[in-house]
Amino acid sequence: MARKKLKLAFISDEMTRKSTYKRRKKGMMKKVNELATLCGISVCAIICNPLDSETEVWPNPEVANKVMERFKNACVVNKCRNVNHESFMMQRIVKAQNELKMQRQDNYEKEMTLSMFQFMLGQNLPNITVQEIKEIHKIIDKNIREIENKLAALNSQSF
């Protein structure tokens, strides 16, 4: 049976809020216990009670301290996996810059290929530099090699 959608808002009635807190805390502790049992992992839960100054630690403070120390040490060991917002954004910027560089290179090669076809059709290429002519020559040589390789492959298949 599906439950109705839960409205997440502050519960204004104090008695209802206390009973909901106790019920939810009990459910949370049960889930933490199940996670530890079913997955065989070290787990701890620390719940600060807003209704009184008592902080509840599951399963006990010694185990919780061990889990926290293990977590802190793991963060140092796996530094490459743990990132903050700044380093994550720097990684994304570097990745985007590399993609931009590759796209510019691809666009340049396509422009040179288009210029090659225009040149082969006898169209005049104004404002072309010596470097671009050399690039067109390289592209023509590359295309000729590819055609020769494909012809050789076709000739070897036909026999």
SULURMO-V490489 format. One record per backbone hydrogen bond with DSSP energy under -0.5 kcal/mol. CO is the residue of the C=O (numbers start at 1). NH is the residue of the N-H. If there is no record, write none. Layout:
CO|NH / CO|NH
This chain:
6|8 / 7|9 / 10|12 / 13|17 / 14|18 / 15|19 / 16|20 / 17|21 / 18|22 / 19|23 / 20|24 / 21|25 / 22|26 / 23|27 / 24|28 / 25|29 / 26|30 / 27|31 / 28|32 / 29|33 / 30|34 / 31|35 / 32|36 / 33|37 / 34|38 / 35|39 / 36|40 / 36|41 / 41|43 / 45|58 / 46|48 / 47|49 / 47|56 / 48|50 / 54|49 / 56|47 / 58|45 / 60|64 / 61|65 / 62|66 / 63|67 / 64|68 / 65|69 / 66|70 / 67|71 / 68|72 / 69|73 / 70|74 / 71|75 / 72|76 / 73|77 / 74|78 / 76|79 / 78|81 / 78|82 / 81|83 / 84|88 / 85|89 / 86|90 / 87|91 / 88|92 / 89|93 / 90|94 / 91|95 / 92|96 / 93|97 / 94|98 / 95|99 / 96|100 / 97|101 / 98|102 / 99|103 / 100|104 / 101|105 / 102|106 / 103|107 / 104|108 / 105|109 / 106|110 / 107|111 / 108|112 / 109|113 / 110|114 / 111|115 / 112|116 / 113|117 / 114|118 / 115|119 / 116|120 / 117|121 / 118|123 / 119|122 / 124|126 / 125|128 / 129|133 / 130|134 / 131|135 / 132|136 / 133|137 / 134|138 / 135|139 / 136|140 / 137|141 / 138|142 / 139|143 / 140|144 / 141|145 / 142|146 / 143|147 / 144|148 / 145|149 / 146|150 / 147|151 / 148|152 / 149|153 / 150|154 / 151|155 / 152|156 / 153|157 / 154|158 / 155|159
